[in-house]
Amino acid sequence: MFNRFLGIATMVAGIVTALPAFAGDITISDAWAKESIGRVPNGAAFFIIHNAGAADKIVGATSDLADRTELHTHIMENNVMKMRRVEGGVDVPASGELAFKPGSYHVMFLDLHTPLKAGQHIPLTLQFEKAGDVPVDVDVISMSDASQKQHAPMTMDMNSGMGGAMGQSGGMMGQPKN
C-alpha cells in the first residue's frame, strides 16, 4: 500500500515540475540556464513570459544562487554589443509574450555561490508589477544543448537606441498574440 502511494506521489511530483510556472495571467515556460564552465562566476537564465491578460511589467528577479540577481539586456553601442542591467523593468504586452533569450533580455546571476551543473534545477523568482512574485524552476542544460538553443533563428533590432536588441516594436521582444 505504501509503495503504491509513493509511486503515485512520485508521478504527481513529476507532472507538477513539468508544468510551467504561473501567477494570474502570467505564465513562464522554457526556463533554462547554461551549465558553468571553469571558474566563470556568473550565469544567465532564459525563458518565455506568456501574458493572457492586461499589460504588465517584469521589474526584478531574486535567487539564492548568487550574490546578485538582475535583469539584463544587450545593446549595440559604437558598433559593439554590450550587456547592461535593465533599469525600471521590461514591459510585457497585453495578450502577448516576451522572450528572455540569448542576445536579448536575460536574468543574470552575478557571483554564483557554486557552478551551475547540467541536470540541476534551480529556483528563481520573477517579480512583476501586477502579477507579483512568480516562482520558476530553471533547468540547467549542457553546453551542447545550450549551443543549439543559442543558434536558433532570431532577429535583432539594433536601431532602437538604448532598447538595443529589444526594441519595443519587435526585435527580440515577442509580438502580441493575434
DATAJO-V183027 format. One record per pair of residues at least 6 apart in sequence whose ideal C-beta (glycine too) atoms are under 8 Angstrom apart, sorted by the first residue. I is the first residue (numbers start at 1). J is the second residue. D is the distance in whole Angstrom. If there is no record, write none. Layout:
((I | J | D) (I | J | D))
//
This chain:
((17 | 121 | 7) (17 | 137 | 6) (20 | 27 | 5) (20 | 28 | 6) (20 | 29 | 4) (20 | 50 | 8) (21 | 27 | 7) (21 | 28 | 4) (21 | 31 | 7) (21 | 134 | 6) (21 | 135 | 6) (21 | 136 | 5) (21 | 137 | 7) (22 | 28 | 7) (22 | 134 | 7) (23 | 128 | 7) (23 | 131 | 5) (23 | 132 | 6) (23 | 133 | 7) (23 | 134 | 4) (24 | 53 | 7) (24 | 130 | 7) (24 | 131 | 5) (24 | 132 | 8) (25 | 51 | 6) (25 | 52 | 4) (25 | 53 | 3) (25 | 54 | 7) (25 | 56 | 8) (25 | 131 | 7) (26 | 49 | 6) (26 | 50 | 7) (26 | 51 | 6) (26 | 52 | 8) (26 | 53 | 8) (26 | 56 | 6) (26 | 92 | 7) (26 | 128 | 6) (26 | 131 | 4) (26 | 134 | 6) (27 | 49 | 8) (27 | 50 | 4) (27 | 51 | 8) (27 | 52 | 7) (28 | 47 | 5) (28 | 48 | 7) (28 | 49 | 6) (28 | 50 | 7) (28 | 126 | 7) (28 | 134 | 6) (28 | 136 | 5) (29 | 47 | 7) (29 | 48 | 5) (29 | 50 | 6) (30 | 46 | 8) (30 | 47 | 6) (30 | 48 | 5) (31 | 45 | 6) (31 | 46 | 7) (31 | 47 | 4) (31 | 124 | 7) (31 | 136 | 5) (31 | 137 | 7) (31 | 138 | 4) (31 | 139 | 7) (32 | 45 | 7) (32 | 46 | 6) (32 | 47 | 7) (32 | 138 | 6) (32 | 139 | 5) (32 | 140 | 7) (32 | 141 | 5) (32 | 146 | 7) (32 | 149 | 7) (33 | 43 | 6) (33 | 44 | 6) (33 | 45 | 5) (33 | 46 | 7) (33 | 109 | 8) (33 | 116 | 6) (33 | 122 | 7) (33 | 138 | 5) (33 | 139 | 7) (33 | 140 | 5) (33 | 141 | 7) (34 | 43 | 7) (34 | 44 | 7) (34 | 116 | 7) (34 | 140 | 7) (34 | 141 | 6) (34 | 143 | 7) (34 | 146 | 4) (35 | 115 | 8) (35 | 116 | 5) (35 | 117 | 6) (35 | 118 | 4) (35 | 140 | 6) (35 | 141 | 7) (35 | 142 | 6) (35 | 143 | 6) (35 | 146 | 7) (36 | 43 | 6) (36 | 112 | 7) (36 | 115 | 4) (36 | 116 | 5) (36 | 117 | 7) (37 | 143 | 7) (40 | 115 | 8) (41 | 110 | 7) (41 | 111 | 5) (41 | 112 | 6) (42 | 66 | 8) (42 | 108 | 6) (42 | 109 | 6) (42 | 110 | 5) (42 | 111 | 7) (42 | 112 | 6) (43 | 65 | 8) (43 | 66 | 7) (43 | 108 | 8) (43 | 109 | 4) (43 | 112 | 6) (43 | 116 | 5) (44 | 72 | 7) (44 | 106 | 4) (44 | 107 | 6) (44 | 108 | 6) (44 | 109 | 7) (45 | 61 | 8) (45 | 100 | 7) (45 | 106 | 7) (45 | 107 | 4) (45 | 109 | 7) (45 | 122 | 8) (45 | 124 | 6) (45 | 136 | 8) (45 | 138 | 5) (46 | 99 | 8) (46 | 100 | 5) (46 | 101 | 5) (46 | 102 | 7) (46 | 106 | 6) (46 | 107 | 8) (46 | 149 | 8) (47 | 100 | 5) (47 | 136 | 7) (47 | 138 | 7) (48 | 97 | 6) (48 | 98 | 7) (48 | 99 | 5) (48 | 100 | 7) (48 | 174 | 7) (49 | 58 | 7) (49 | 92 | 5) (49 | 97 | 6) (49 | 98 | 5) (49 | 99 | 8) (49 | 100 | 7) (49 | 126 | 8) (49 | 174 | 8) (50 | 97 | 5) (51 | 92 | 5) (51 | 93 | 7) (51 | 94 | 7) (51 | 95 | 7) (51 | 96 | 6) (51 | 97 | 7) (51 | 98 | 8) (52 | 95 | 7) (53 | 94 | 7) (53 | 95 | 7) (54 | 94 | 5) (54 | 130 | 7) (55 | 91 | 7) (55 | 92 | 7) (55 | 93 | 6) (55 | 94 | 4) (56 | 91 | 8) (56 | 92 | 5) (56 | 128 | 5) (56 | 129 | 6) (56 | 130 | 5) (56 | 131 | 6) (57 | 89 | 4) (57 | 90 | 7) (57 | 91 | 5) (57 | 92 | 6) (57 | 128 | 7) (57 | 129 | 4) (57 | 130 | 8) (58 | 71 | 7) (58 | 89 | 6) (58 | 90 | 5) (58 | 92 | 6) (58 | 98 | 8) (58 | 126 | 6) (58 | 127 | 7) (58 | 128 | 6) (58 | 129 | 8) (59 | 71 | 8) (59 | 88 | 8) (59 | 89 | 4) (59 | 127 | 5) (59 | 128 | 7) (59 | 129 | 5) (60 | 70 | 8) (60 | 71 | 6) (60 | 89 | 7) (60 | 126 | 8) (60 | 127 | 4) (61 | 69 | 5) (61 | 70 | 7) (61 | 71 | 6) (61 | 107 | 5) (61 | 124 | 6) (61 | 125 | 7) (61 | 126 | 5) (61 | 127 | 6) (62 | 69 | 6) (62 | 124 | 8) (62 | 125 | 5) (62 | 127 | 7) (63 | 69 | 4) (63 | 107 | 8) (63 | 109 | 6) (63 | 122 | 7) (63 | 123 | 7) (63 | 124 | 5) (63 | 125 | 7) (64 | 113 | 8) (64 | 123 | 7) (65 | 109 | 5) (65 | 112 | 6) (65 | 113 | 6) (65 | 114 | 8) (65 | 116 | 8) (65 | 122 | 6) (65 | 123 | 8) (66 | 109 | 4) (66 | 110 | 5) (66 | 111 | 5) (66 | 112 | 5) (66 | 113 | 6) (67 | 110 | 6) (67 | 111 | 4) (67 | 113 | 8) (68 | 108 | 8) (68 | 109 | 8) (68 | 110 | 4) (68 | 111 | 7) (69 | 107 | 6) (69 | 108 | 7) (69 | 109 | 6) (69 | 110 | 7) (69 | 124 | 7) (70 | 85 | 5) (70 | 86 | 8) (70 | 107 | 7) (70 | 108 | 5) (70 | 110 | 7) (71 | 85 | 7) (71 | 86 | 4) (71 | 89 | 7) (71 | 90 | 6) (71 | 105 | 7) (71 | 106 | 8) (71 | 107 | 6) (71 | 108 | 8) (72 | 83 | 6) (72 | 84 | 7) (72 | 85 | 6) (72 | 86 | 6) (72 | 105 | 7) (72 | 106 | 5) (72 | 107 | 7) (72 | 108 | 5) (73 | 83 | 7) (73 | 84 | 6) (73 | 86 | 5) (73 | 90 | 8) (73 | 104 | 7) (73 | 105 | 5) (73 | 106 | 7) (73 | 164 | 6) (73 | 165 | 7) (73 | 166 | 5) (74 | 81 | 5) (74 | 82 | 7) (74 | 83 | 6) (74 | 84 | 8) (74 | 103 | 6) (74 | 104 | 6) (74 | 164 | 6) (74 | 165 | 5) (74 | 166 | 8) (75 | 81 | 7) (75 | 82 | 6) (75 | 84 | 6) (75 | 162 | 6) (75 | 163 | 8) (75 | 164 | 3) (75 | 165 | 7) (76 | 82 | 8) (76 | 158 | 5) (76 | 164 | 5) (76 | 165 | 7) (77 | 164 | 8) (81 | 103 | 8) (81 | 165 | 8) (83 | 108 | 8) (84 | 164 | 8) (85 | 108 | 8) (86 | 105 | 7) (89 | 129 | 7) (90 | 98 | 7) (90 | 105 | 6) (90 | 166 | 7) (91 | 98 | 8) (91 | 168 | 7) (92 | 98 | 5) (92 | 128 | 7) (93 | 173 | 8) (93 | 174 | 7) (93 | 175 | 8) (93 | 176 | 5) (94 | 176 | 7) (95 | 176 | 6) (95 | 177 | 6) (96 | 174 | 6) (96 | 175 | 6) (96 | 176 | 3) (96 | 177 | 6) (97 | 174 | 4) (97 | 175 | 8) (97 | 176 | 8) (97 | 177 | 7) (98 | 105 | 7) (98 | 173 | 6) (98 | 174 | 5) (99 | 105 | 8) (99 | 172 | 7) (99 | 173 | 7) (99 | 174 | 5) (100 | 106 | 5) (100 | 107 | 7) (101 | 149 | 8) (101 | 154 | 7) (101 | 172 | 7) (102 | 149 | 7) (102 | 150 | 4) (102 | 154 | 8) (103 | 150 | 8) (103 | 154 | 6) (103 | 156 | 6) (103 | 165 | 6) (103 | 172 | 7) (104 | 154 | 8) (104 | 156 | 8) (104 | 165 | 5) (104 | 166 | 6) (104 | 171 | 8) (104 | 172 | 3) (104 | 173 | 8) (105 | 166 | 6) (105 | 172 | 7) (107 | 124 | 7) (107 | 126 | 8) (109 | 116 | 8) (116 | 122 | 7) (116 | 140 | 5) (117 | 140 | 6) (118 | 140 | 6) (118 | 141 | 6) (118 | 142 | 4) (118 | 143 | 8) (118 | 145 | 8) (119 | 140 | 7) (120 | 139 | 8) (120 | 140 | 4) (121 | 137 | 5) (121 | 138 | 7) (121 | 139 | 6) (121 | 140 | 7) (122 | 137 | 8) (122 | 138 | 5) (122 | 140 | 6) (123 | 135 | 7) (123 | 136 | 8) (123 | 137 | 7) (123 | 138 | 8) (124 | 135 | 7) (124 | 136 | 5) (124 | 137 | 8) (124 | 138 | 5) (125 | 133 | 5) (125 | 134 | 7) (125 | 135 | 5) (125 | 136 | 7) (126 | 133 | 7) (126 | 134 | 5) (126 | 136 | 6) (127 | 133 | 6) (127 | 134 | 8) (128 | 134 | 6) (141 | 149 | 8) (154 | 172 | 7) (155 | 170 | 8) (155 | 171 | 7) (155 | 172 | 8) (156 | 165 | 5) (156 | 171 | 6) (156 | 172 | 6) (157 | 163 | 8) (157 | 164 | 8) (157 | 165 | 6) (157 | 166 | 7) (157 | 167 | 4) (157 | 169 | 7) (157 | 170 | 6) (157 | 171 | 3) (157 | 172 | 7) (158 | 164 | 7) (158 | 165 | 7) (159 | 167 | 7) (160 | 166 | 7) (160 | 167 | 3) (160 | 168 | 7) (160 | 169 | 7) (160 | 171 | 6) (163 | 171 | 7) (165 | 171 | 6) (165 | 172 | 5) (166 | 172 | 5) (166 | 173 | 6) (167 | 173 | 7))
//
